[in-house]
């Protein structure tokens, strides 16, 4: 029975790790910065939603925070 539990726990750990990696990849693809009409814009799933100039701070910092929030909500 102990061997069976080890197999189950190993499988659960691999699934959890895989899920976490997938969420991270999805966050990176989902939130991006792109150029439109000579301005940088934040995008969500390829759709423009906010020009970077409206946000104080570095766009890369905001982008990292958006991704981290998505990751935290979906883990």
C-alpha positions in Angstrom: 0.0 0.0 0.0 2.9 2.4 0.7 4.2 2.0 -2.9 0.8 2.8 -4.2 0.6 6.0 -2.1 4.1 7.0 -3.4 2.9 6.6 -7.0 -0.2 8.6 -6.3 1.7 11.4 -4.6 4.3 11.5 -7.4 1.5 11.7 -10.0 -0.2 14.6 -8.0 3.1 16.5 -7.7 3.7 16.2 -11.4 0.2 17.3 -12.2 0.6 20.3 -9.9 3.9 21.3 -11.4 2.5 21.0 -14.9 -0.5 23.0 -14.0 1.7 25.8 -12.5 3.9 25.9 -15.7 0.8 26.1 -17.9 -0.7 29.0 -15.9 2.6 30.8 -16.1 2.8 30.3 -19.9 -0.8 31.4 -20.3 -0.2 34.5 -18.3 2.8 35.4 -20.5 0.8 34.9 -23.7 -2.3 36.6 -22.3 -0.7 39.9 -21.2 1.6 41.6 -23.6 2.7 45.1 -24.7 2.4 46.0 -28.4 2.8 49.0 -30.6 -0.3 50.6 -32.1 -0.5 53.9 -33.9 3.1 54.8 -32.7 2.2 54.2 -29.0 2.8 51.2 -26.7 -0.4 49.5 -25.5 -1.1 46.7 -23.0 -3.0 43.9 -24.6 -5.1 41.1 -23.2 -5.5 38.1 -25.5 -4.3 40.2 -28.4 -6.9 43.0 -27.8 -5.7 46.5 -26.9 -7.0 47.6 -23.5 -4.9 50.5 -22.2 -2.1 52.7 -23.5 1.0 52.4 -21.5 1.2 56.1 -21.0 -1.9 56.0 -18.8 -0.1 53.9 -16.2 2.6 55.4 -14.0 5.7 53.3 -13.7 7.5 51.1 -16.1 5.3 49.1 -18.5 7.4 46.0 -17.8 6.8 46.3 -14.1 3.0 46.7 -14.7 3.1 43.7 -17.1 4.9 41.6 -14.5 2.3 42.5 -11.9 -0.6 41.7 -14.2 0.9 38.3 -14.9 1.5 37.6 -11.2 -2.0 38.5 -10.3 -3.4 36.2 -13.0 -1.1 33.4 -11.8 -2.1 33.9 -8.2 -5.8 33.8 -9.1 -5.5 30.7 -11.2 -3.2 28.4 -9.2 
